[in-house]
Amino acid sequence: MWNEPYLESCCRSALHRLTLVGPQGRPPELKDQPCLLRLQGMGLAEQRADGHFAITAPGRARHASEILKRPA
């Protein structure tokens, strides 16, 4: 049964970009900031003290299951 909130395609893309950027993080001034804030509200991303967004452990798990299609 599906029990996770739906991610719009733009937010799935933002989540994927968080994995690609690695520890550097995504700056907040980019066009995907609304999605990054949405992901933060879902616990899938966090905004660090330097303002950049980074993926969280739940975000990595969601990325693996939803974007990479790996079994849980």
N, C-alpha and C positions, 0 to 999 in steps of 0.2 A: 504494500500500500504506500502511496506517495504521501509523505508527511512534511516535505520541505516547501517553503514558500517558492513560488515561481520566480525565475530570473528572466527578465527581458533580455533580448539578444544583445542590446547595448551593454547591459550589466555583465552578461557572460563574457563579452569581449573585454570589458574592464578587468574582470577577475583573471582572465587569461594574461592580459598585459602585466598584471601584478606578479604573475609567476615568471614572466619573461625578464622583467627588470631586475629581479633578484633583490639583494640587500640594499641596493641604492634607493629603492622606493620610487613611487610616482609623485611628481610635484603636484601641488593642489591647483595650480592655475590652468590646467589643461581642460579640454572640452569634456573629458569624462569625469570631471569632479562631481557632478550630481550622482553619477552611478557609484563613484567611490564612497560618497557619503551614505548612499543607500546600502552598499555592501558593509560599511562600518556599522550601520544600524542593525544589520542582520548578524553581526559578529564575524563576518568573513574577511574583514579588513580592519586596520587600525591606523589612525593618524598619529604619527610619532611627534616628538617634541620639536623636531626640525620642520614640521609641517608636511612632510612626505607621507604617503600612504604605503603601507606594507601589508602583505597577506598574513593572515593568522593560521593557526593549525586547522581550525574548522574550515577556513577558506581553502586550504590545500586539499582537504578531504573532499570538499564540494567540487573543486576543480577536477580532481581525479575521477569522481563518479559521473559528473555531468558533462564535462568537456572532453576528458580523455576516455570516457566510457569504461573505466575500470570498475570491476565489482568491488563492493565495500568490504 
